[in-house]
Amino acid sequence: MEQRKHWWNGKWGRIARKDVYLRTNGDQWYVEQRAGGSEGTSHFFEYDSEDAALDMVRALLTGPDEWRELSVRPSAR
């Protein structure tokens, strides 16, 4: 699975931090919505197209938070 994009709401701490990830594996696209940092709770969404996955990402990034796109680390291949 390859991570394509990562967004963060700019807040620190288990209660306030939120992350959204866009990943792909073959023809499938995955969106992960995580609350609470690395030890937090995640919800996963699976899509057949990048456009559909990006529509979900846009929906998740709405609201009062100031979302930032973070760099994706190159895969270790």
Biopython code that builds the backbone (N, CA, C, O; Angstrom):
import numpy as np
from Bio.PDB.StructureBuilder import StructureBuilder

atoms = [
    (1, "MET", "N", (0.849, -1.170, 0.000)),
    (1, "MET", "CA", (0.000, 0.000, 0.000)),
    (1, "MET", "C", (0.896, 1.236, 0.000)),
    (1, "MET", "O", (1.883, 1.299, 0.733)),
    (2, "GLU", "N", (0.548, 2.198, -0.814)),
    (2, "GLU", "CA", (1.332, 3.426, -0.943)),
    (2, "GLU", "C", (0.541, 4.616, -0.416)),
    (2, "GLU", "O", (-0.601, 4.847, -0.815)),
    (3, "GLN", "N", (1.161, 5.360, 0.479)),
    (3, "GLN", "CA", (0.526, 6.573, 0.985)),
    (3, "GLN", "C", (0.777, 7.702, -0.001)),
    (3, "GLN", "O", (1.923, 7.972, -0.361)),
    (4, "ARG", "N", (-0.283, 8.359, -0.437)),
    (4, "ARG", "CA", (-0.167, 9.439, -1.411)),
    (4, "ARG", "C", (-0.196, 10.821, -0.768)),
    (4, "ARG", "O", (0.573, 11.700, -1.158)),
    (5, "LYS", "N", (-1.077, 11.022, 0.218)),
    (5, "LYS", "CA", (-1.194, 12.336, 0.844)),
    (5, "LYS", "C", (-1.547, 12.164, 2.315)),
    (5, "LYS", "O", (-2.064, 11.132, 2.743)),
    (6, "HIS", "N", (-1.242, 13.229, 3.080)),
    (6, "HIS", "CA", (-1.522, 13.236, 4.512)),
    (6, "HIS", "C", (-1.864, 14.665, 4.907)),
    (6, "HIS", "O", (-1.132, 15.602, 4.586)),
    (7, "TRP", "N", (-2.983, 14.822, 5.607)),
    (7, "TRP", "CA", (-3.388, 16.123, 6.124)),
    (7, "TRP", "C", (-3.481, 16.034, 7.637)),
    (7, "TRP", "O", (-3.803, 14.983, 8.191)),
    (8, "TRP", "N", (-3.192, 17.164, 8.308)),
    (8, "TRP", "CA", (-3.199, 17.251, 9.766)),
    (8, "TRP", "C", (-3.893, 18.548, 10.139)),
    (8, "TRP", "O", (-3.720, 19.563, 9.463)),
    (9, "ASN", "N", (-4.677, 18.523, 11.210)),
    (9, "ASN", "CA", (-5.419, 19.719, 11.600)),
    (9, "ASN", "C", (-4.570, 20.729, 12.371)),
    (9, "ASN", "O", (-5.096, 21.753, 12.808)),
    (10, "GLY", "N", (-3.296, 20.475, 12.549)),
    (10, "GLY", "CA", (-2.396, 21.446, 13.167)),
    (10, "GLY", "C", (-2.448, 21.496, 14.680)),
    (10, "GLY", "O", (-1.841, 22.376, 15.291)),
    (11, "LYS", "N", (-3.163, 20.567, 15.295)),
    (11, "LYS", "CA", (-3.296, 20.576, 16.754)),
    (11, "LYS", "C", (-2.540, 19.399, 17.348)),
    (11, "LYS", "O", (-2.475, 18.322, 16.755)),
    (12, "TRP", "N", (-1.974, 19.618, 18.519)),
    (12, "TRP", "CA", (-1.212, 18.595, 19.225)),
    (12, "TRP", "C", (-2.060, 17.993, 20.326)),
    (12, "TRP", "O", (-2.988, 18.633, 20.821)),
    (13, "GLY", "N", (-1.754, 16.797, 20.700)),
    (13, "GLY", "CA", (-2.419, 16.154, 21.828)),
    (13, "GLY", "C", (-3.441, 15.129, 21.383)),
    (13, "GLY", "O", (-4.029, 15.238, 20.306)),
    (14, "ARG", "N", (-3.642, 14.137, 22.224)),
    (14, "ARG", "CA", (-4.528, 13.035, 21.883)),
    (14, "ARG", "C", (-5.968, 13.478, 21.675)),
    (14, "ARG", "O", (-6.671, 12.894, 20.851)),
    (15, "ILE", "N", (-6.415, 14.470, 22.382)),
    (15, "ILE", "CA", (-7.811, 14.890, 22.268)),
    (15, "ILE", "C", (-8.041, 15.734, 21.022)),
    (15, "ILE", "O", (-9.081, 15.599, 20.377)),
    (16, "ALA", "N", (-7.102, 16.597, 20.672)),
    (16, "ALA", "CA", (-7.325, 17.577, 19.608)),
    (16, "ALA", "C", (-6.829, 17.147, 18.229)),
    (16, "ALA", "O", (-7.360, 17.606, 17.218)),
    (17, "ARG", "N", (-5.835, 16.286, 18.170)),
    (17, "ARG", "CA", (-5.207, 15.974, 16.879)),
    (17, "ARG", "C", (-6.117, 15.138, 15.988)),
    (17, "ARG", "O", (-6.779, 14.204, 16.441)),
    (18, "LYS", "N", (-6.129, 15.507, 14.687)),
    (18, "LYS", "CA", (-6.845, 14.735, 13.673)),
    (18, "LYS", "C", (-5.956, 14.622, 12.441)),
    (18, "LYS", "O", (-5.234, 15.559, 12.098)),
    (19, "ASP", "N", (-6.012, 13.474, 11.781)),
    (19, "ASP", "CA", (-5.254, 13.228, 10.561)),
    (19, "ASP", "C", (-6.166, 12.585, 9.531)),
    (19, "ASP", "O", (-7.092, 11.850, 9.873)),
    (20, "VAL", "N", (-5.889, 12.874, 8.258)),
    (20, "VAL", "CA", (-6.569, 12.218, 7.144)),
    (20, "VAL", "C", (-5.482, 11.749, 6.180)),
    (20, "VAL", "O", (-4.589, 12.514, 5.817)),
    (21, "TYR", "N", (-5.567, 10.482, 5.771)),
    (21, "TYR", "CA", (-4.579, 9.887, 4.871)),
    (21, "TYR", "C", (-5.270, 9.407, 3.600)),
    (21, "TYR", "O", (-6.392, 8.900, 3.638)),
    (22, "LEU", "N", (-4.582, 9.574, 2.477)),
    (22, "LEU", "CA", (-5.017, 9.023, 1.200)),
    (22, "LEU", "C", (-3.988, 7.993, 0.776)),
    (22, "LEU", "O", (-2.802, 8.301, 0.656)),
    (23, "ARG", "N", (-4.450, 6.752, 0.547)),
    (23, "ARG", "CA", (-3.541, 5.667, 0.170)),
    (23, "ARG", "C", (-4.108, 4.924, -1.033)),
    (23, "ARG", "O", (-5.306, 4.983, -1.313)),
    (24, "THR", "N", (-3.230, 4.230, -1.732)),
    (24, "THR", "CA", (-3.657, 3.416, -2.867)),
    (24, "THR", "C", (-2.951, 2.074, -2.843)),
    (24, "THR", "O", (-1.832, 1.942, -2.346)),
    (25, "ASN", "N", (-3.633, 1.085, -3.393)),
    (25, "ASN", "CA", (-3.071, -0.251, -3.537)),
    (25, "ASN", "C", (-3.692, -0.842, -4.799)),
    (25, "ASN", "O", (-4.850, -1.258, -4.793)),
    (26, "GLY", "N", (-2.923, -0.875, -5.869)),
    (26, "GLY", "CA", (-3.472, -1.330, -7.142)),
    (26, "GLY", "C", (-4.533, -0.357, -7.635)),
    (26, "GLY", "O", (-4.268, 0.839, -7.763)),
    (27, "ASP", "N", (-5.735, -0.860, -7.912)),
    (27, "ASP", "CA", (-6.826, -0.029, -8.389)),
    (27, "ASP", "C", (-7.719, 0.493, -7.271)),
    (27, "ASP", "O", (-8.684, 1.210, -7.534)),
    (28, "GLN", "N", (-7.410, 0.142, -6.031)),
    (28, "GLN", "CA", (-8.234, 0.560, -4.899)),
    (28, "GLN", "C", (-7.631, 1.787, -4.216)),
    (28, "GLN", "O", (-6.413, 1.940, -4.134)),
    (29, "TRP", "N", (-8.513, 2.650, -3.734)),
    (29, "TRP", "CA", (-8.114, 3.866, -3.015)),
    (29, "TRP", "C", (-8.703, 3.808, -1.623)),
    (29, "TRP", "O", (-9.836, 3.363, -1.439)),
    (30, "TYR", "N", (-7.931, 4.261, -0.633)),
    (30, "TYR", "CA", (-8.334, 4.195, 0.765)),
    (30, "TYR", "C", (-8.157, 5.558, 1.420)),
    (30, "TYR", "O", (-7.167, 6.253, 1.191)),
    (31, "VAL", "N", (-9.133, 5.922, 2.235)),
    (31, "VAL", "CA", (-9.057, 7.139, 3.036)),
    (31, "VAL", "C", (-9.136, 6.692, 4.492)),
    (31, "VAL", "O", (-10.016, 5.919, 4.869)),
    (32, "GLU", "N", (-8.207, 7.188, 5.300)),
    (32, "GLU", "CA", (-8.233, 6.923, 6.734)),
    (32, "GLU", "C", (-8.454, 8.242, 7.448)),
    (32, "GLU", "O", (-7.737, 9.214, 7.212)),
    (33, "GLN", "N", (-9.444, 8.271, 8.317)),
    (33, "GLN", "CA", (-9.704, 9.418, 9.181)),
    (33, "GLN", "C", (-9.316, 8.989, 10.593)),
    (33, "GLN", "O", (-9.907, 8.064, 11.152)),
    (34, "ARG", "N", (-8.313, 9.670, 11.170)),
    (34, "ARG", "CA", (-7.809, 9.285, 12.491)),
    (34, "ARG", "C", (-7.956, 10.441, 13.467)),
    (34, "ARG", "O", (-7.610, 11.579, 13.149)),
    (35, "ALA", "N", (-8.465, 10.149, 14.642)),
    (35, "ALA", "CA", (-8.568, 11.135, 15.724)),
    (35, "ALA", "C", (-7.733, 10.642, 16.895)),
    (35, "ALA", "O", (-7.828, 9.478, 17.284)),
    (36, "GLY", "N", (-6.913, 11.527, 17.460)),
    (36, "GLY", "CA", (-6.151, 11.166, 18.642)),
    (36, "GLY", "C", (-4.722, 10.738, 18.400)),
    (36, "GLY", "O", (-4.118, 10.112, 19.270)),
    (37, "GLY", "N", (-4.162, 11.055, 17.248)),
    (37, "GLY", "CA", (-2.766, 10.720, 16.980)),
    (37, "GLY", "C", (-2.571, 9.239, 16.718)),
    (37, "GLY", "O", (-3.528, 8.521, 16.427)),
    (38, "SER", "N", (-1.327, 8.782, 16.822)),
    (38, "SER", "CA", (-0.997, 7.399, 16.466)),
    (38, "SER", "C", (-1.700, 6.372, 17.352)),
    (38, "SER", "O", (-1.900, 5.232, 16.932)),
    (39, "GLU", "N", (-2.072, 6.757, 18.556)),
    (39, "GLU", "CA", (-2.771, 5.843, 19.469)),
    (39, "GLU", "C", (-4.282, 6.018, 19.391)),
    (39, "GLU", "O", (-5.018, 5.424, 20.179)),
    (40, "GLY", "N", (-4.748, 6.830, 18.444)),
    (40, "GLY", "CA", (-6.159, 7.174, 18.374)),
    (40, "GLY", "C", (-7.021, 6.150, 17.658)),
    (40, "GLY", "O", (-6.625, 5.007, 17.432)),
    (41, "THR", "N", (-8.214, 6.606, 17.312)),
    (41, "THR", "CA", (-9.217, 5.782, 16.651)),
    (41, "THR", "C", (-9.282, 6.140, 15.179)),
    (41, "THR", "O", (-9.244, 7.319, 14.826)),
    (42, "SER", "N", (-9.381, 5.134, 14.312)),
    (42, "SER", "CA", (-9.436, 5.360, 12.873)),
    (42, "SER", "C", (-10.729, 4.829, 12.274)),
    (42, "SER", "O", (-11.306, 3.850, 12.747)),
    (43, "HIS", "N", (-11.164, 5.504, 11.222)),
    (43, "HIS", "CA", (-12.264, 5.049, 10.378)),
    (43, "HIS", "C", (-11.693, 4.938, 8.970)),
    (43, "HIS", "O", (-10.957, 5.818, 8.523)),
    (44, "PHE", "N", (-12.030, 3.860, 8.275)),
    (44, "PHE", "CA", (-11.478, 3.598, 6.956)),
    (44, "PHE", "C", (-12.586, 3.589, 5.908)),
    (44, "PHE", "O", (-13.692, 3.107, 6.154)),
    (45, "PHE", "N", (-12.268, 4.128, 4.741)),
    (45, "PHE", "CA", (-13.190, 4.182, 3.617)),
    (45, "PHE", "C", (-12.458, 3.663, 2.389)),
    (45, "PHE", "O", (-11.294, 4.002, 2.175)),
    (46, "GLU", "N", (-13.127, 2.842, 1.577)),
    (46, "GLU", "CA", (-12.516, 2.229, 0.402)),
    (46, "GLU", "C", (-13.265, 2.684, -0.852)),
    (46, "GLU", "O", (-14.494, 2.737, -0.860)),
    (47, "TYR", "N", (-12.508, 3.017, -1.926)),
    (47, "TYR", "CA", (-13.094, 3.531, -3.157)),
    (47, "TYR", "C", (-12.449, 2.881, -4.375)),
    (47, "TYR", "O", (-11.319, 2.396, -4.322)),
    (48, "ASP", "N", (-13.198, 2.886, -5.468)),
    (48, "ASP", "CA", (-12.710, 2.324, -6.727)),
    (48, "ASP", "C", (-11.992, 3.349, -7.597)),
    (48, "ASP", "O", (-11.390, 2.990, -8.610)),
    (49, "SER", "N", (-12.051, 4.633, -7.206)),
    (49, "SER", "CA", (-11.389, 5.660, -8.013)),
    (49, "SER", "C", (-10.764, 6.723, -7.117)),
    (49, "SER", "O", (-11.203, 6.956, -5.991)),
    (50, "GLU", "N", (-9.734, 7.353, -7.648)),
    (50, "GLU", "CA", (-9.073, 8.445, -6.916)),
    (50, "GLU", "C", (-10.035, 9.605, -6.726)),
    (50, "GLU", "O", (-10.049, 10.222, -5.661)),
    (51, "ASP", "N", (-10.843, 9.914, -7.740)),
    (51, "ASP", "CA", (-11.792, 11.033, -7.626)),
    (51, "ASP", "C", (-12.772, 10.829, -6.472)),
    (51, "ASP", "O", (-13.041, 11.757, -5.710)),
    (52, "ALA", "N", (-13.301, 9.621, -6.347)),
    (52, "ALA", "CA", (-14.242, 9.328, -5.261)),
    (52, "ALA", "C", (-13.547, 9.460, -3.899)),
    (52, "ALA", "O", (-14.127, 9.994, -2.954)),
    (53, "ALA", "N", (-12.310, 8.974, -3.801)),
    (53, "ALA", "CA", (-11.558, 9.088, -2.549)),
    (53, "ALA", "C", (-11.292, 10.547, -2.211)),
    (53, "ALA", "O", (-11.417, 10.949, -1.054)),
    (54, "LEU", "N", (-10.923, 11.348, -3.217)),
    (54, "LEU", "CA", (-10.656, 12.768, -2.973)),
    (54, "LEU", "C", (-11.923, 13.525, -2.592)),
    (54, "LEU", "O", (-11.856, 14.491, -1.832)),
    (55, "ASP", "N", (-13.075, 13.105, -3.107)),
    (55, "ASP", "CA", (-14.340, 13.710, -2.673)),
    (55, "ASP", "C", (-14.540, 13.496, -1.180)),
    (55, "ASP", "O", (-14.974, 14.408, -0.476)),
    (56, "MET", "N", (-14.231, 12.303, -0.693)),
    (56, "MET", "CA", (-14.356, 12.020, 0.738)),
    (56, "MET", "C", (-13.351, 12.839, 1.540)),
    (56, "MET", "O", (-13.690, 13.371, 2.597)),
    (57, "VAL", "N", (-12.119, 12.944, 1.049)),
    (57, "VAL", "CA", (-11.109, 13.755, 1.733)),
    (57, "VAL", "C", (-11.605, 15.189, 1.874)),
    (57, "VAL", "O", (-11.530, 15.766, 2.959)),
    (58, "ARG", "N", (-12.112, 15.772, 0.785)),
    (58, "ARG", "CA", (-12.618, 17.156, 0.839)),
    (58, "ARG", "C", (-13.729, 17.289, 1.874)),
    (58, "ARG", "O", (-13.783, 18.282, 2.599)),
    (59, "ALA", "N", (-14.605, 16.310, 1.949)),
    (59, "ALA", "CA", (-15.689, 16.348, 2.936)),
    (59, "ALA", "C", (-15.144, 16.283, 4.359)),
    (59, "ALA", "O", (-15.646, 16.968, 5.250)),
    (60, "LEU", "N", (-14.118, 15.461, 4.573)),
    (60, "LEU", "CA", (-13.538, 15.326, 5.914)),
    (60, "LEU", "C", (-12.765, 16.566, 6.344)),
    (60, "LEU", "O", (-12.635, 16.832, 7.539)),
    (61, "LEU", "N", (-12.254, 17.323, 5.384)),
    (61, "LEU", "CA", (-11.443, 18.503, 5.721)),
    (61, "LEU", "C", (-12.270, 19.766, 5.901)),
    (61, "LEU", "O", (-11.707, 20.838, 6.124)),
    (62, "THR", "N", (-13.584, 19.667, 5.810)),
    (62, "THR", "CA", (-14.427, 20.845, 6.038)),
    (62, "THR", "C", (-14.577, 21.080, 7.532)),
    (62, "THR", "O", (-14.411, 20.163, 8.336)),
    (63, "GLY", "N", (-14.887, 22.298, 7.889)),
    (63, "GLY", "CA", (-15.093, 22.625, 9.294)),
    (63, "GLY", "C", (-14.118, 23.673, 9.778)),
    (63, "GLY", "O", (-13.412, 24.294, 8.983)),
    (64, "PRO", "N", (-14.081, 23.869, 11.085)),
    (64, "PRO", "CA", (-13.302, 24.975, 11.655)),
    (64, "PRO", "C", (-11.795, 24.759, 11.719)),
    (64, "PRO", "O", (-11.047, 25.723, 11.886)),
    (65, "ASP", "N", (-11.330, 23.511, 11.591)),
    (65, "ASP", "CA", (-9.891, 23.256, 11.696)),
    (65, "ASP", "C", (-9.135, 23.841, 10.507)),
    (65, "ASP", "O", (-9.676, 23.951, 9.406)),
    (66, "GLU", "N", (-7.878, 24.214, 10.743)),
    (66, "GLU", "CA", (-7.001, 24.717, 9.683)),
    (66, "GLU", "C", (-6.099, 23.571, 9.237)),
    (66, "GLU", "O", (-5.012, 23.373, 9.780)),
    (67, "TRP", "N", (-6.561, 22.826, 8.250)),
    (67, "TRP", "CA", (-5.852, 21.641, 7.792)),
    (67, "TRP", "C", (-4.595, 21.999, 7.011)),
    (67, "TRP", "O", (-4.572, 22.972, 6.257)),
    (68, "ARG", "N", (-3.553, 21.200, 7.204)),
    (68, "ARG", "CA", (-2.274, 21.367, 6.499)),
    (68, "ARG", "C", (-1.936, 20.061, 5.807)),
    (68, "ARG", "O", (-2.086, 18.981, 6.378)),
    (69, "GLU", "N", (-1.477, 20.174, 4.569)),
    (69, "GLU", "CA", (-1.008, 18.975, 3.880)),
    (69, "GLU", "C", (0.450, 18.754, 4.257)),
    (69, "GLU", "O", (1.276, 19.659, 4.134)),
    (70, "LEU", "N", (0.758, 17.557, 4.713)),
    (70, "LEU", "CA", (2.118, 17.210, 5.114)),
    (70, "LEU", "C", (2.782, 16.439, 3.997)),
    (70, "LEU", "O", (2.112, 15.802, 3.183)),
    (71, "SER", "N", (4.101, 16.497, 3.960)),
    (71, "SER", "CA", (4.865, 15.741, 2.961)),
    (71, "SER", "C", (4.749, 14.257, 3.238)),
    (71, "SER", "O", (4.683, 13.828, 4.390)),
    (72, "VAL", "N", (4.726, 13.489, 2.182)),
    (72, "VAL", "CA", (4.710, 12.035, 2.299)),
    (72, "VAL", "C", (6.142, 11.554, 2.179)),
    (72, "VAL", "O", (6.864, 11.948, 1.263)),
    (73, "ARG", "N", (6.550, 10.706, 3.101)),
    (73, "ARG", "CA", (7.905, 10.141, 3.042)),
    (73, "ARG", "C", (7.994, 9.168, 1.877)),
    (73, "ARG", "O", (7.065, 8.391, 1.655)),
    (74, "PRO", "N", (9.079, 9.193, 1.138)),
    (74, "PRO", "CA", (9.239, 8.220, 0.035)),
    (74, "PRO", "C", (9.247, 6.807, 0.578)),
    (74, "PRO", "O", (9.777, 6.548, 1.659)),
    (75, "SER", "N", (8.654, 5.893, -0.178)),
    (75, "SER", "CA", (8.626, 4.506, 0.268)),
    (75, "SER", "C", (10.035, 3.914, 0.204)),
    (75, "SER", "O", (10.844, 4.287, -0.645)),
    (76, "ALA", "N", (10.307, 2.984, 1.118)),
    (76, "ALA", "CA", (11.626, 2.347, 1.186)),
    (76, "ALA", "C", (11.627, 1.104, 0.312)),
    (76, "ALA", "O", (11.494, -0.008, 0.823)),
    (77, "ARG", "N", (11.774, 1.271, -0.981)),
    (77, "ARG", "CA", (11.799, 0.128, -1.896)),
    (77, "ARG", "C", (13.169, -0.087, -2.425)),
    (77, "ARG", "O", (13.389, -1.007, -3.213)),
]
sb = StructureBuilder()
sb.init_structure("model")
sb.init_model(0)
sb.init_chain("A")
sb.init_seg("    ")
for serial, (resi, resn, name, xyz) in enumerate(atoms, 1):
    if name == "N":
        sb.init_residue(resn, " ", resi, " ")
    sb.init_atom(name, np.array(xyz, "f"), 0.0, 1.0, " ", f" {name:<3s}", serial, name[0])
structure = sb.get_structure()
